[in-house]
Amino acid sequence: MICAKLKYRVITMFKRNAFTMMEIIFIIVILGILAAVAIPKLAATRDDAKISQAAMHLAVAVSNAGTQYTAVHNFNNLPASVDCFSLSYNAGNGEVTVAAINSGSHCADAHSVATTNGLIGTHKFGGSQVSI
């Protein structure tokens, strides 16, 4: 009796050595649902990264302009545009003016971020305390 039960258990244990068609279909459906949810999230993350990159490049450009003006009292060799923004320099009064330009699909959102963070407009560097 014990030997028959053991034999039956061993046979059933080794008999099933593959997935059934229902199990494979179920796994494919689950993977399809996960892909349908994940792909739009990844695309949105890429767009957010482009927006953040444009705003960061602008902030660095304005900071570099201020550093250069403070150090040598000029704006020589600085870029006229950065990503979605144009930069104009006035060395006479130490001003950098930032304006929005459209050069990509993410620019509208980058302009919004830059405006919120106070990057679009005129930035004044130098002053009466700075000596050359």
DRENDOLO-991020 format. One record per residue (C-alpha): residue number from 1; residue in three letters; z, y negated, x negated. Coordinates in Angstrom, 1 decimal, m for minus. Layout:
N
{kefi NUM	vexro ALA	zz Z	yy Y	xx X} $
...
//
This chain:
132
{kefi 1	vexro MET	zz 0.0	yy 0.0	xx 0.0} $
{kefi 2	vexro ILE	zz 1.0	yy m2.5	xx m2.7} $
{kefi 3	vexro CYS	zz m2.0	yy m1.5	xx m4.7} $
{kefi 4	vexro ALA	zz m4.4	yy m2.1	xx m1.8} $
{kefi 5	vexro LYS	zz m2.9	yy m5.6	xx m1.2} $
{kefi 6	vexro LEU	zz m3.2	yy m6.4	xx m4.8} $
{kefi 7	vexro LYS	zz m6.8	yy m5.2	xx m4.9} $
{kefi 8	vexro TYR	zz m7.7	yy m7.3	xx m1.8} $
{kefi 9	vexro ARG	zz m6.1	yy m10.4	xx m3.4} $
{kefi 10	vexro VAL	zz m7.9	yy m9.9	xx m6.7} $
{kefi 11	vexro ILE	zz m11.3	yy m9.5	xx m4.9} $
{kefi 12	vexro THR	zz m10.8	yy m12.5	xx m2.7} $
{kefi 13	vexro MET	zz m9.6	yy m14.6	xx m5.6} $
{kefi 14	vexro PHE	zz m12.8	yy m13.9	xx m7.7} $
{kefi 15	vexro LYS	zz m15.2	yy m13.7	xx m4.8} $
{kefi 16	vexro ARG	zz m15.2	yy m17.4	xx m4.1} $
{kefi 17	vexro ASN	zz m16.6	yy m19.0	xx m7.3} $
{kefi 18	vexro ALA	zz m18.7	yy m21.9	xx m5.8} $
{kefi 19	vexro PHE	zz m18.3	yy m24.8	xx m3.4} $
{kefi 20	vexro THR	zz m19.5	yy m24.4	xx 0.1} $
{kefi 21	vexro MET	zz m22.3	yy m26.6	xx 1.5} $
{kefi 22	vexro MET	zz m19.8	yy m28.5	xx 3.7} $
{kefi 23	vexro GLU	zz m17.6	yy m29.3	xx 0.8} $
{kefi 24	vexro ILE	zz m20.5	yy m30.7	xx m1.2} $
{kefi 25	vexro ILE	zz m21.7	yy m32.8	xx 1.8} $
{kefi 26	vexro PHE	zz m18.2	yy m34.1	xx 2.3} $
{kefi 27	vexro ILE	zz m18.0	yy m35.2	xx m1.4} $
{kefi 28	vexro ILE	zz m21.4	yy m36.9	xx m1.2} $
{kefi 29	vexro VAL	zz m20.4	yy m38.8	xx 1.9} $
{kefi 30	vexro ILE	zz m17.1	yy m40.0	xx 0.3} $
{kefi 31	vexro LEU	zz m19.0	yy m41.1	xx m2.8} $
{kefi 32	vexro GLY	zz m21.5	yy m43.0	xx m0.7} $
{kefi 33	vexro ILE	zz m18.8	yy m44.8	xx 1.1} $
{kefi 34	vexro LEU	zz m17.1	yy m45.8	xx m2.1} $
{kefi 35	vexro ALA	zz m20.4	yy m47.0	xx m3.6} $
{kefi 36	vexro ALA	zz m21.1	yy m49.1	xx m0.4} $
{kefi 37	vexro VAL	zz m17.7	yy m50.8	xx m0.8} $
{kefi 38	vexro ALA	zz m17.7	yy m51.2	xx m4.6} $
{kefi 39	vexro ILE	zz m21.2	yy m52.5	xx m5.3} $
{kefi 40	vexro PRO	zz m20.8	yy m55.8	xx m3.4} $
{kefi 41	vexro LYS	zz m17.4	yy m56.4	xx m5.0} $
{kefi 42	vexro LEU	zz m18.9	yy m56.0	xx m8.4} $
{kefi 43	vexro ALA	zz m21.7	yy m58.4	xx m7.6} $
{kefi 44	vexro ALA	zz m19.2	yy m61.0	xx m6.4} $
{kefi 45	vexro THR	zz m17.2	yy m60.5	xx m9.6} $
{kefi 46	vexro ARG	zz m20.3	yy m61.2	xx m11.7} $
{kefi 47	vexro ASP	zz m21.0	yy m64.4	xx m9.7} $
{kefi 48	vexro ASP	zz m17.4	yy m65.6	xx m10.1} $
{kefi 49	vexro ALA	zz m17.6	yy m65.0	xx m13.8} $
{kefi 50	vexro LYS	zz m20.8	yy m67.2	xx m14.1} $
{kefi 51	vexro ILE	zz m19.0	yy m70.0	xx m12.1} $
{kefi 52	vexro SER	zz m15.9	yy m69.8	xx m14.4} $
{kefi 53	vexro GLN	zz m18.1	yy m69.7	xx m17.5} $
{kefi 54	vexro ALA	zz m20.0	yy m72.9	xx m16.5} $
{kefi 55	vexro ALA	zz m16.8	yy m74.8	xx m15.7} $
{kefi 56	vexro MET	zz m15.2	yy m73.6	xx m19.0} $
{kefi 57	vexro HIS	zz m18.3	yy m74.6	xx m21.0} $
{kefi 58	vexro LEU	zz m18.1	yy m78.1	xx m19.4} $
{kefi 59	vexro ALA	zz m14.4	yy m78.4	xx m20.2} $
{kefi 60	vexro VAL	zz m14.9	yy m77.4	xx m23.8} $
{kefi 61	vexro ALA	zz m17.9	yy m79.8	xx m24.2} $
{kefi 62	vexro VAL	zz m15.8	yy m82.7	xx m22.8} $
{kefi 63	vexro SER	zz m12.9	yy m81.8	xx m25.1} $
{kefi 64	vexro ASN	zz m15.2	yy m81.5	xx m28.1} $
{kefi 65	vexro ALA	zz m16.7	yy m84.9	xx m27.3} $
{kefi 66	vexro GLY	zz m13.2	yy m86.5	xx m27.1} $
{kefi 67	vexro THR	zz m12.2	yy m84.9	xx m30.4} $
{kefi 68	vexro GLN	zz m15.3	yy m86.1	xx m32.2} $
{kefi 69	vexro TYR	zz m15.0	yy m89.6	xx m30.8} $
{kefi 70	vexro THR	zz m11.3	yy m89.8	xx m31.8} $
{kefi 71	vexro ALA	zz m12.1	yy m88.5	xx m35.3} $
{kefi 72	vexro VAL	zz m15.3	yy m90.4	xx m36.3} $
{kefi 73	vexro HIS	zz m15.9	yy m92.9	xx m33.5} $
{kefi 74	vexro ASN	zz m19.3	yy m91.5	xx m32.4} $
{kefi 75	vexro PHE	zz m20.9	yy m88.9	xx m30.2} $
{kefi 76	vexro ASN	zz m23.6	yy m87.8	xx m32.6} $
{kefi 77	vexro ASN	zz m25.1	yy m84.3	xx m32.3} $
{kefi 78	vexro LEU	zz m23.4	yy m83.5	xx m28.9} $
{kefi 79	vexro PRO	zz m25.3	yy m81.7	xx m26.2} $
{kefi 80	vexro ALA	zz m27.0	yy m83.6	xx m23.3} $
{kefi 81	vexro SER	zz m26.4	yy m80.8	xx m20.8} $
{kefi 82	vexro VAL	zz m24.1	yy m77.8	xx m20.4} $
{kefi 83	vexro ASP	zz m25.0	yy m75.1	xx m17.9} $
{kefi 84	vexro CYS	zz m25.0	yy m76.9	xx m14.5} $
{kefi 85	vexro PHE	zz m24.0	yy m80.4	xx m15.8} $
{kefi 86	vexro SER	zz m25.5	yy m83.3	xx m17.7} $
{kefi 87	vexro LEU	zz m23.5	yy m85.3	xx m20.2} $
{kefi 88	vexro SER	zz m24.1	yy m88.9	xx m21.2} $
{kefi 89	vexro TYR	zz m22.2	yy m90.6	xx m24.0} $
{kefi 90	vexro ASN	zz m21.4	yy m94.3	xx m24.6} $
{kefi 91	vexro ALA	zz m20.0	yy m94.7	xx m28.1} $
{kefi 92	vexro GLY	zz m19.4	yy m98.4	xx m27.5} $
{kefi 93	vexro ASN	zz m16.5	yy m97.8	xx m25.1} $
{kefi 94	vexro GLY	zz m15.7	yy m94.1	xx m25.8} $
{kefi 95	vexro GLU	zz m16.9	yy m92.8	xx m22.5} $
{kefi 96	vexro VAL	zz m18.4	yy m89.4	xx m21.6} $
{kefi 97	vexro THR	zz m20.0	yy m89.3	xx m18.1} $
{kefi 98	vexro VAL	zz m20.5	yy m85.9	xx m16.5} $
{kefi 99	vexro ALA	zz m22.9	yy m85.4	xx m13.6} $
{kefi 100	vexro ALA	zz m23.9	yy m82.3	xx m11.7} $
{kefi 101	vexro ILE	zz m27.4	yy m80.9	xx m12.0} $
{kefi 102	vexro ASN	zz m28.9	yy m77.8	xx m10.3} $
{kefi 103	vexro SER	zz m30.1	yy m75.2	xx m12.8} $
{kefi 104	vexro GLY	zz m29.0	yy m72.0	xx m11.3} $
{kefi 105	vexro SER	zz m27.9	yy m70.2	xx m8.1} $
{kefi 106	vexro HIS	zz m24.2	yy m70.5	xx m9.1} $
{kefi 107	vexro CYS	zz m24.3	yy m74.2	xx m9.8} $
{kefi 108	vexro ALA	zz m23.2	yy m75.4	xx m6.4} $
{kefi 109	vexro ASP	zz m19.9	yy m73.4	xx m6.7} $
{kefi 110	vexro ALA	zz m19.5	yy m74.5	xx m10.3} $
{kefi 111	vexro HIS	zz m19.8	yy m78.1	xx m9.2} $
{kefi 112	vexro SER	zz m17.1	yy m77.5	xx m6.7} $
{kefi 113	vexro VAL	zz m14.8	yy m76.0	xx m9.3} $
{kefi 114	vexro ALA	zz m15.5	yy m78.8	xx m11.8} $
{kefi 115	vexro THR	zz m14.9	yy m81.5	xx m9.1} $
{kefi 116	vexro THR	zz m11.6	yy m79.8	xx m8.1} $
{kefi 117	vexro ASN	zz m10.5	yy m79.7	xx m11.7} $
{kefi 118	vexro GLY	zz m11.5	yy m83.4	xx m12.4} $
{kefi 119	vexro LEU	zz m14.3	yy m82.6	xx m14.8} $
{kefi 120	vexro ILE	zz m17.1	yy m84.4	xx m13.0} $
{kefi 121	vexro GLY	zz m17.0	yy m88.2	xx m13.5} $
{kefi 122	vexro THR	zz m16.3	yy m90.5	xx m16.5} $
{kefi 123	vexro HIS	zz m13.8	yy m89.5	xx m19.2} $
{kefi 124	vexro LYS	zz m12.6	yy m92.3	xx m21.6} $
{kefi 125	vexro PHE	zz m11.5	yy m91.5	xx m25.1} $
{kefi 126	vexro GLY	zz m9.9	yy m93.7	xx m27.8} $
{kefi 127	vexro GLY	zz m7.8	yy m96.7	xx m27.1} $
{kefi 128	vexro SER	zz m5.9	yy m99.5	xx m28.7} $
{kefi 129	vexro GLN	zz m3.5	yy m97.0	xx m30.5} $
{kefi 130	vexro VAL	zz m6.3	yy m95.2	xx m32.3} $
{kefi 131	vexro SER	zz m7.2	yy m96.7	xx m35.7} $
{kefi 132	vexro ILE	zz m10.3	yy m95.9	xx m37.7} $
//
